Amino acid sequence: MATLDFGFLSHEFPNDADAIARLNSFFSHTQADPSHKTLAFGIPRIYEITHPCSQPVLVRILTRLVDLGMLKELFRVASEEAGLVWEFSRFEEIPPTLFDTLRGEEVAVDPKQIRLFYQLNC
């Protein structure tokens, strides 16, 4: 298993070097525990852990890690009524309606139901 090293991002985001180190540490611990490899984390949770200078900068850092193949994005659509969750690897894959097996019918996807998560790409 390769060791994670996000340190190179400190040159691109010098004001957030400490946040990058915390992000690296967090995902390294996730990588080390086999039971955590499938966990995905939302921007609010990652922001809480890393304390970057701003949420837009955090998104730029995470996007860079996705572009490099170190992280992957997961788009989850949650059904408010039934608690069902559908997962997509790209935003463009989310259809306008999804079949809710508990209700037995197609339901419209409301943008408020879509959440972006990040996961190690291992």
Secondary structure by P-SEA (a helix, b strand, c coil): cbbbbcccccccccccaaaaaaaaaaaaaaaaccccccccccaaaaaaacccccaaaaaaaaaaaaaaccbbbbbbbbcccccbbbbbccccccccccccccccbbbbbbcccbbbbbbbcc
